[in-house]
Amino acid sequence: MNQVIDRKYQRRMTLLLSLTFGVVLFDRNAASFLSPFIAADLHLNFTQVGLLSSGLALTWAIAGMLGGVVSDRTNSRKVPLTICIVAFSVCSLLSGMAASFAMLLSARLLMGIAEGPILPICQALVSQQSTDENRGHNMGVTHTAGSALLGSFLAPIVLVPIAQAFGWHGAMYLAAAPGLLMAALVWKVVREPAVAVHDASAISGQPTGFLQVFAFRNILLSIVVSVCIVAFVIIGWVFMPQYYTEVLGFSPGTMSRMMSLLGLSNAIYAFIVPRLSDHIGRKPVIIATCFIGFIIPFSLLSWHGSALLLAPLIFVGACVGGAMSLFMGIVPSETVPARLVATAVALVIGVAEIVGGVSGPTLAGMAADHWGLRAPMWITAGCLVVAIIAACAMKETAPRAVAKRRARDARLASAPPAGPLTRP
């Protein structure tokens, strides 16, 4: 990685790409936060509510994987990113025009195609234009801070009152507005990374593709962890709003504030968790945050009190969301050569979306139709168990932690062997 990098540009680029992905998540999560209004208006069952999320996740994943490969093979980041931002802004309007389940599902499928490549390309940009000591922090902020602040915290606070006053269609139209502004800013501010253009391995014609990426064990383990945590998060996005209103009896206003709390906590953890992993390592942070994540499903399953007392538990448990950038972006980017970064990140995100994002909400919706809304909460707890097991098998990639381990191993190797014990 090129270490001669303007730190001011690093911060400016990271902030802009983080906000850009935040706008993407604001739009993607709109259907989840508005699900009580949409379900009532279009007469949807829980399975159909889950399918709206699963359908978008499927096309998001396929487009993301293809977009990552194309970006690596063409050594282009900025142009495809700008095109995707404009495209999803246009597609977002179609969701607001939907008058049936079929129309809404079709609109969400198109939106997934436009949005899928955005995060892999953003993470490739940040990975290639960040110094080693700041890469984890910058990629973590890009992945989580903006998406949590705009997509999870601000979205329910803004969209639910608008849906109450003007209907969910009007709220969907609002979700489309900021994209064109972000596209213009990305085109003006973001630079095409020198590494992508001048990487000697890319020039020499070395292959870029999924088969090369699969050769790294960390990629396979990152996929497993990502599948589980994506399912954990998306099932929560889709079914927690109705769980709050139908099982816990919270009002729509209280529900929107509780959902926004997830966004606020993730925005805060986006700065804390990746920075902590820069110092102590990616692996222990992933494992610890997954353990803490159990607080959310177990609290919801056993809760009988007020929302005010539940809120701190949800805030703490949501730290697992702050770790998503580690196994979905940072670890893959530190595992593979620079010419494979976008492909690796896209592969991890794509498989996670297909298996966790598509299957998770659909199966959880079917389980909720049969056993009630408590079933999705038990499914999320099971996801955390599998994620912890896979994370334990990962190899550490944080530059500082790896350097410390190598220095320790060198000291042990150079130490003189202990002589035999002799009696005086």
N, C-alpha and C positions, 0 to 999 in steps of 0.2 A: 504493500500500500504506500502511496505517496504521502510522505510526512510533511512536505513543504506546502502547507495548506493555510489559507487565510482564516484565522479563528473567528473574525467578525462574520465572514461569509458562512462559516459553519453554523453559527448561531442563527443567522438570517435564513439560511436554507432549511435548517431543522425546524424552525418555527413555522415557516410557510408550508412545508410539506406536512407537518403535523396538523395544521389547521385545514389543509386540503383534505387529508384523510378524515378529519373530523366532520367536514361537510358531507363526505361520502357516507359516513356512519349515521349522521343526522337523517339522511334520506333513507338509508337501509332500515334503521330502527323505527322509522315512522309507523310502518304497518304494525309493528309489535305493540308500540305504545297506544296506538289507536285501535287495537284489536277489539276491545269491548264495543266500541262504536261501529266498527266495520261488521263484526259478527251480528250485531243486532239489526243493522240495516240490510245486510245481504243474506241474513238467516243462515249463518255458517255454523257447523259443528266444530268441535275441538280438532278433529282430524284435518278439516279444511284450513283452520287457522294455522296448524303446523305446516301444511303444504305450502302456504304462502311464503313462509320462511325457507322451507326446504327447496322450493323451486328456484328462488333467487340464489340460494347457496350453491345449487348444482351448476347453473350457468356461470356464476361468479367463479367457481373453481375451475371449470373447463377453460373459460376465457383467460383466467389468471395464469394457468400453466402454459397455454399457448403464447400469451403475451410475454411471459418471462423468457421463453426460449427465443422468440423473435427479437426481443430487446437485446439479448446476449449475442445472437448471431449477427445482427446488424450493427452492434456497438452503438445503439441509439437509445437514449433514455427520455430526453426532453420532448421530442416531437410526439411519440406515442402517448406519453403521459398527458400532454395538453389535449390531444384528440379525445382520449378517454374521458377527461373531465367535462368537455363540452358535450359529449354524447350522453353521459349519464344525466346531465342537467336537462337535456331535451326529453329523455326517456321518463324522467320523474314526473313530468306533466301528464303522461299517459295514465299513471296510477290515479291521479285525481279525476280523470275522465271516466274511470271504470264504473259501470252500472251493474255488473254481475261478477260472480266469483271467477268465471272463465276469463273475463276481460281483465280483472285485476291480476290474476295469476299470469296471464300473458305479458302484462306490463312489467311485472316483477321479473319475469324471465329475461326480457330484453334489458332491464336495468342491470341484472347480474352480468350480462355480457359486457356492458360498458364499464362497470365498476371493477371487475375482476383483476385486470392487469395493474390497477393503480398502486396498490400496496407493494407488490414485488418490485415495481420500478422505483417507487419512492425509497424503499429500503436499499436497493442497489445504489441509488444516487448517494444516500447518506453513508453507506458502508465505504464506498470508493472515495468519498470526499471528507472523511473524518480521520483524525489522528488516532493511533492505537488507544491512547489513554482516554479518549472521549467517545470512542465508537459505541460502546455499550449504552452510555447515557444518551447520545444523539439518536440512536436507533430506537431506544426505548421511548423517548419523547415523541419521535415520529410515529411510532406504532400506536401509542396508547394515550398520550396527553390530550391531543386535539380530539381524537375520537371519543374519549371519555368525557371531556368538557362539553363538546358540542353534541355528540351523538347519544350520550347517555345522561348527562346532567341537564343540559339546556333543552334538549328535544322534548322530554315529557312536560317540562314546565311551560314551554311555549305551545306545543301542539295540542295538549289536552284541553286547555281553556279555549283555544280557537275551535276545536271540534265541538265543545259544548255550546259555543255561541253561534258558529256558522256551519257546523257539520264537518265530517272527516274529509270530505272532498276539498274544502277550502284549506284545511291543514296540510293536505298533500301538496297543493299548489305552492304553499309557502316553502315547503321542504326543497323545492326545485330552485329557488331564487339565487342562493349564493354561489352556485357552481361556476357560472360564467365569469364572475369576478375573480374567483380563484384561478381559473384557466388563464386569464390575462396576466395575473401576478406571477404565476409559474413561468409563463413565456418570457416575462421581463426580467425576473430575478434569477432563476435557476440556470446554472451553467452545465453544459455537457461535460461530464467528467473526463479528464485527460487520461485516466487509467483505461476507461472504456475504449478510447480512440487509439491509444498507443500501446496497449498491452501486447507485449511481444508474443505471448502464446496465442492471442487472437489473430495477430498478423500472420503467424506461421501456419495457420489453418488447423490447429488442434481442434478436435471435435467439441461441440457444446451440445449437451442433450441429457435426457433423464438417465440413460444407462450409465453415463460417467458419474452422475451424482449419486446413484444408488450404490456405488462402490464404497461409500463412506458410512461406517456404522452409525455415527452420530445423526446422519440424515434419517435413517430408518427409525431411530429412537425418538428423534424430534417429531417425526410424523405421528408416532403412537401417542406421545404426550399431547401434541397439538390436536389430534382427533378427539381425545378425551376432554380437553379443556374447552375447545370450541363447542362441543356438545354441552358441556356444563354451562357455558356462558349463554349460548343461544337458547337453550331450553329455559334458562332463567328469564331472558328477555321476552320470550314468547308467552310463557305461562305464569310468571310472577304477577303481572298486572291483574289477571283474573283470579289468581290465588289470593291476592290481597283483598279484592272486592268480594269474592264469593265464599272463600273459606274463612278468612280472618275478619270479614265484615267491614273493611275500611271503605271510606267514601272515595269517589273518583279523585277528588283533590288530594286526599292523603296518599292514595295510590301513586299519583304522579310525583309527589314529593319523595316517596320511598324509592321509586324507580330512579329519580334524578340523583338520589344519594349514591347509587352505584356509580354513576358517572363522575360525581365529585370525588369519591374515594379513589377511583381508578386514575383520575387526572393527577391526584396527589401522589399516588403510588408510582405513577409513570416516571416521576423524577427520583423517587427514593429507591425503588427496587432495582432498576438497571444500574444506577450509580453504586449501590451496595454490591451488586454482582461484579462490577469493575474491580472492587477491592478484595472481596473474599471468594469470588468464583461464581460461575453461572450455576453449576450443579447444586450446591447446597442451598442456594436461594430458591431454585425451582422446587426442590423437595420441601423446604420449609413453608413456602407460600401455599403449596397444595395441601399440606396438613392443616394450615390455618383456614383454608377454604371450607373445610367441613363445618365450620360454624354456621354458614348460611343455610344449607338444607336441614341440619338438625335443629337449628333455632326455629325455622319456619314450621317444621313438622310438630314441634312441641309447644308452640307459642299460644298463649291465651290472654296476653296482656295488651297494653297500649302500643301504638306505633312509636311513641316517643322513647319507650324503653327498648324496643326492638331495633331502632335505628343504629345505636352504637355497635351492636353485634353484626349487623349487615355491613357496616362501614369497615370493621376489622376483617371480616371474612372475605371482603372484596379485594384484598391484596393479591389474590391469585390472578386477578385481571391485570395487575401491574406487571406480572411476570410473563405475559403472553409474548411480548416482544423478544424474550430470551430464547424460547424454543421455536418460535415461528420465524425469527429473523436473525438474531445475533449469533446464536450457536451455528446455524447453517452457514451464515456468511463467513464465520471464522473457521469453518471446517473445510470449505472447498476453495480452489483457486479463484482469483478475481474474475476470470472469464466465465465462471459458472455461478456467480452470486445470484443474479436474477433468476436463473433456472432453478437453483436450489431453493431459494425462498418461495418461488412460485409453486414448486412441487410440494413443499411442506404445507403451504397454505391451501393449495388446491385439493390435496388428498384430505386434509382436515375438514375442508368445507364439504366435500362430497360425502365422506363417511360421518363426520361429526355434525356438520351443519345441515346436511340433507336427511340422513337417517335419524339423527337425534330428535329433532322436533316432530318428525312424522311418527316415530315409534312412541315418543312421549305423548303425543296427541291421541294415538290409539289407546295407550295405557290409561290416559285420563278419561276417555270415553267409557272404558270398561270398569276402572277401579276408582275414578275420581281424581281430583287435582293434586292429591298427595303423591300419586304415583310418579309424576315427573321429578319431584324432589328426591325420591329414593334413587331414581336413575342418575341424577347429578352426583349423588354421594358415591355411587358405584364408579362413575367416571373418574373421580379423584383417586380412588384406590388403584386403578390400572395406571393412571398417570404417574403416581409415586413409584410404582414398581419399575416402570420404564426409565424414569429419571435416574434411578439408582445405578443403572447400567451405562449412563452417559460418560464420555470422556470430557474432562475439563478443557475449555477453550479460551477462557479469559486471559489475555496476554500477561497481566500482572501475576495472576495465580499460577500460570504455567511457568513463568520465569522464576518465581519463588520455588516451585517444585524442582525445576532443573538445577537451581543453585544448591538446594538441599541435597539432591542426589549426587551432585558433583563433590560436595563436601564429604559425604559419606564414602564415595568412591576413592577419594584421595586420602582419607584418614588411614593411618597405619594400623594394621591388624593388632588386636590385643594379644600380648604374649601370654604364655602359660603361667598359671598361678604357681608360685614356688613358696615353700615354707622358709621362714627366716632361719 
